[in-house]
Amino acid sequence: MFTPLAGKALRATQLAAARGNLWEGAVRSGKTIGSIMVWLRYVRTGPPGALLMVGKTERTLKRNIIDVIVQMIGKKRCDYRAGAGEVIIFGRTIYVAGANDERAADKIKGLTLAGAYCDELTTYPENFFQMLETRLSVEDAQWFATTNPEGPNHWLKTQILDRARLHLRRDGTLVETADPDALDVARFSFVLDDNPALPAAYVASLKKSHQGLFFKRYILGEWCLAEGVIYDAFDKQRHVVKELPQITRWFCDAIDYGTTNPYADLLIGLGSDHRLYVVSEYRWDSRVQRRKMTDAEYSQGRRRWLASVAQPQSNVVGVQPEWTVVDPSAASYIEQLHRDGVSGVTPADNAVMDGIRTVGSLFSTGGLMVHESAQGLIEEIPGYSWDSAAAERGDDKPIKENDHSCDALRYGVRTTEALWRPYLPTRLEVAA
């Protein structure tokens, strides 16, 4: 069931008549539904010729856009053909593609397009979008896109948005430039509060779960630099605990592998209070211990550590986590763990920004706590900061120093999210 468009979302559908039309800004602000409605109108009434739909990957395109279209118009009018690289909407065949790396531009070379829809446009390489622009050569061809904000030096901001002819601003004002060098692009900027259909309690919860950089970008819709401390919601007095509740499920131990750099392994479980806990930490720093460890020695040390962990609220000693989540670059160590009979070994999901956002949200809502014994992690978090030099180049990256336990935390939380997410309430608050 979809609520009829209103306010800025409705106005944007009426203004989307430029060659390029981009909905950008906060999450859950009405961007996607509005852009989809315009795209469906274009599929029916746009000029004849080939059409293209693009996502960061074909899988995310299906999840974010095609599945929504199916809910809106039904499977008979939207037939997604997995593996064939196409979807049929209103009887019109549309190519689908992913654009997750520099090689993706090769997928659309040679096409002549009458229109394109792009989901999560900031995640595409610039060369892909440049190639797409050259392919839209049918007369009156248009492209439509959605995105959340990134840094102000991102190619999409500097090369496209800042040069748009028409801008429906975040405050609702409409500005049209007379600059002869402006691009034939209409830009529609949204904040979270632009969506009147969202329940007030949900909006309040969403605002609570985003802090710092992510609040500015995903709630206020700002294109801002990644700067300062990453987990600015973290507070030792609130998030570090001396006593642990009963752990009802041991989701994983999560490993950031290092030989010259520290090796960090965090044990993460679900408390009976429906919060995630970093219960214990195994860390080896060859610079401090003055001895490097082999893969086999790390594996043995990990086994001894897990065998020594006392389960809270019980007399049981020893833990066997469901998964062992490992730095995906540590191929030899993953192989060593397999040889040693460790079950549930899996490479970590290393989507850095997604992982940081998830961990930060948990700290903001009180969904993640750390036992005082995890000293390496506790010492790293306050200094875990954005790389300002990278931000100036348009990249969002943490400073790669003293980040080993923080990386392990990100690996574990992000990779097991599908397991722990159903157990956590949507609204948690850290005790004052």
N, C-alpha and C positions, 0 to 999 in steps of 0.2 A: 504494500500500500504506500503510495507516494503522495505527499502533500503538494498541492498546486504551488507553483513558484510565485513568489511575491517580492516586493521591494527591489533591492539591487540585483538579485538573481534574475528576476523577470526583465528588468531593464536591460541587462546585459544581453539577453536573447534577442531583444529588439534592436540592439546596436551592433550585433555581430555581422557586419556586412563588408568588412575590409578583406583584403587578400589574406592577412594573417589575423587571427583572433585568439587571444590568450587570457584564460582565467587563472589568476594567481593570488596566493595569500594563504589564510589560515586553514587549518584542517576543519572538516565538518561545517564549512561555511556556506555550502550550496553550490560550490564551483562545479563539481562533477555532474550533478543532475542537470544543471543548466546547460553545460557544454554538450552533454549527451543529447538533450532535446534539440539543440541546434544542429548537431551532427545528423540525427535521424531525419530532420527536415531537409538537410542537404542531400542525404542519400536518396530521398524521394524526388527532390526538385532541382538538384544541382546539374551542371552540364554533363553530357554523356562522356564516358571514358573510365579508365581504371581508377579505383580508390584504394587507399592504404590506411591501415590502423597500426599504430606502433606503441609499444610499451618498453620499459627497461628490459624485460624479457617477455616472451609470448605468454608465459605463465602468469606474470603480474598483470598483463593486459587482460587476460581472461578473467582473473579474479576481480580486478578493479573496475573494469568497464563492460566486457562482454556479458558477464554474469548479471550485471545490473540491467543491461539492455534486455536480456532474457526475462527478467522479472517484470520489466516495464511492458514488453510487447508480446511475450510468449515465445516458446520454442519453435512454433511453426513459422514465425516471422523472423526469427534469428537463429540460424542453424550454424553452430560452430563446428568446424570439421578439424578435429585435433589431428595433427600430423600432416595435414594437407596444406597448411599455411594459408587458410582462408576461412572467412565467415560469410554467410549469405544472409543479408538483411533486406527485407522487403523485396526478395527475389533478385537482389543485386549482389554479385560476387565481389568481395572486398579482400585484398591481400592483407595478411597480418605478419608482423615482424617484431623481433626484439632488437634493441639498440644498446647493448650493455658494454661494448668496447669499440676501439677504433676500427676494427675489421668489419663492423656492422654496416658501414657505408657500402661495402661491396654487394650487400643483399639487394640494394635498390638501384644499382647501376643499370642503365638501359631502360628503366621504366619510363613511361609517359603517363603522368597522373593528372586527374581532374580534381582531386581533393585528398586530404589526409587528416587524420585525427591522431594526436600525440598525447599520451598519458605520461605524467612525471617527466616533463621535458628537460628539467635541469639535470636529470641523471644521464642524458645522452651525451656522447662525445660531440664536440662542436662540428667536426668534419661530417658527421652523419646528417646534422641539420642543414649544413651547407649543401650537401648532396641532394637532400630532400627538396630544398628550394629550387634547384635546377631541374628537378623532375616534374615540378608542378607547371607544366608548359601548355596545358590545354587552356584555351581562352576562358577567362572568368574563373579559373581554378582558385580554391581557397584552402587554407589550413586552419585547424582548430586545435587548441592545446590547453592542458592544465598543468599546474605545478605548484609546489610549496616554495617559499622563498629560500634562497641560499645566501651566500655572502654578496656584498655589493659589487665585488669585482668578478663575479661569475660571468661567463661569456654571454649568457642569455640576457642578463641585466644590462651589460654595457653595449652589446652589439644590437639588441633588438628592443628591449623594453624602454630604455632611455631615449630611443629614437622613434617611438610610436607616435602616430599622427593623432590618435584619440586615446584618452585616458579617463576611465571612470575610477576616481580615486577612492581610497579607503574611507574618506569622510563623506562620500556620496556625491561630491561635485564632479561635473563633467568638464574636461578641458580638451580643446582641440587646437593644435598648434598650426600656425601659418608658415612654419619653416619649410621651405621648398625641398630641403634635404631629408625631411621626415619620411619614415617608412610607412607604407600603407598597412599599418598594424593597429588594431584596436586592443587596448589593454584594460582588463577589468580586475580591480584589486579588492580583495575581500578580507574582513576580520571575522572572528568567530561569531560575534554578536549580530552579524548580518543574516544569520539563519534563524528566523523566528519560530521554526517548527521544533527546535530542540527543547526538551524539558529543562527548566531552570536548574534543577538538581544536577542534571547531567553536565550542563555548562559549567556549573560551579566546580564539579569534580574534575572536569577536563582542565580547567584553569589551575586547580590545585596540583595536578599531576605534572605540570610543566613549569620549569623554573629557568631563569637566566636566558641563555641563548634560545632555547626551544620555546620559551614563553613568548619572546619577541617575534620569533619567526612563525610559529604554528598557532599562536593565539592572536597576536596583534598584526600578523602579516607583514612584518618588516624585513627588508633585505639588510641584514646587519652583520658585522664582523664577528667571527668566533674569537673571543678574547677573554683573558682572565681564567679563573679557576673553573674547571669543568663541572664538578659536582658541588655547586655552591650551596645546595640544600643540606649537605652533610654536616652534621654537628656531633662531635665526640660525646657530648653530654647526653644526647638523645639517641644516637644510633649505635653506640658501643655499650654492650651489656656484660655484666658479670655472671648472671645466672641465665641459663637456657631453659626454655620450656621442653616438654617432651617433643622429640622429633618423630613425626608420624610417617615421614617418607624421606628417604635419602636419595635425592635426585641425581647428584653427580659429584665427582671431584673434577676440577677444571685446572688445566695445566698450561702455563706459559713456559716453554722450554728454553733453557739457556745453558751454555757451557762456560764461556767467559762471563756473560751476564748472568744474573741470578736465575735460578729455577724456582718457580712459584707454583704451588698446588693448593687449591682451596676446596674444602669440603662444604657442600651446600645442601641444606635440607629444609623441609617444611615443618614449622612449629605447630603445636596444637592450637595456637592463637591465630592461625592462618596468615602467618608472615614467613618470608624466606629468611634463613639464618646462614651466615658464614660461621660454621661451627668450629672449624679448626683450619690451621695452615701448616703446610710443610714447605720449607724454603731452604735452598742451599745457595749460598753466595761464595763462589770460588775465590773471590777477592778477599773475603773475610776469613774463610776457612783455610785459604792458601792451598787448596787442592781441587783440581778438576775431577769431575765424576764422569764415568762412562754411562752409556744408555742402560747397561745391565745394572750398574750400581744405583742409578736413579730409580729403576724399576723395583729393585730390592728395598731401597729406602722408602719408597711409596707404600709398598706392601706392609713394612714394619710400622709405618706411621698409622695407616688405617687400622691395623690390628691393635694399636694402643689407644685409640680414641674411645673414651668412656661415653656411652650413650646417656644423655641427660635423663634424669628422673628414673633411673633404673640401675641395676647392678651389673648390667651387661657391658662388656668391653669388646671393642672390635666392630667395624662398620664395613659393609659391602655396598657401595653406591650402585644405582641402576646403570649409570653411564660414566664413562671416563672420557671427558672432553679435552682434546689435545690441540694445542697450537697447530694449525694445518700445515705450517712449513716444516714441522718436525717429523718428516717421513720416516727417518731411521728409528726414532723413538717409538712411533706408532707401531712399527714392525716389531720392535723389541717387546712391547707390551703384548702384542698378539702371540709371540713366541712363548711368553711367560704365562699364557693362559688367562690373561685378563679379559673378562667378558664386557661387552658394551662399549668397546673403544670406538670413538668416532671423532673425525676432524671437526674442529670448532667452526661455527658460523662466524666468519670474520668480517661481517658488514659493520665497519667501525662506527659510523654515525648512528645506525639503527641500534647497535648494542649500547652505545653511550646514552642514547635517548631512553632506552628501556631501563637501564640502571638508574639514571637520573630521576626518572619518573617514580621508581620504587623508593628511592631515598626521600623524594618530595612527599609521598603519601604515607610513608612509614611502613611500606611493605617489605623492606629489606633492612635487617639488623646484622651487626657484626659482633662476634664474641671477642672479648678483650685479649684472648690468646693469639689472635691473628694480627700480630704486631707489624709484620711487613706491609700488609694492606692498610692498616690504620695509619702508618707513617707516610704511605705514598699518597693517599687520597687528597689531603690538603694541598699538596704541591702538583697534583695532576692538572695540567693547564693546557690551554689552546696554544698552538704555534702561531704567533702573530705574523711572522714572516710568511708562512704558508697562506694565511688568511689574506694577506695583501696581494698574493698571486691568484686568489680565487679558490684556494683549496682549504677545506676544513680538516685539520689534523691535530691530534695531541702532540705535545713535545715528547720526543722519543728518549726520555731520560727518566729513570726511577719510576717506571710504569709497569713493571712485570706482574705484580699482584693485581694491579688495576686491569691489565689485559686479561689475566686469568678470570677475574670476576666477570668481565664483559663476556668472555667466551662461555662461561657456565650459565649465566643468566639468559643470554640470548639463545643459546643452542637448546636449552630445555624449556623454553617459554611455553610451548604447547602443553607441557606436562603440568607446570605450576600455575598457569594462568587461571584455570577453572576454580582453583582453591582460594584465590585471593579475592576479598571483597573489592568492589569497584571503588569504594571510598574507605581509606584508612588514614589515620592521622597519627603522627609521632607524639608520644606522650611528652608533655611539657616538663 
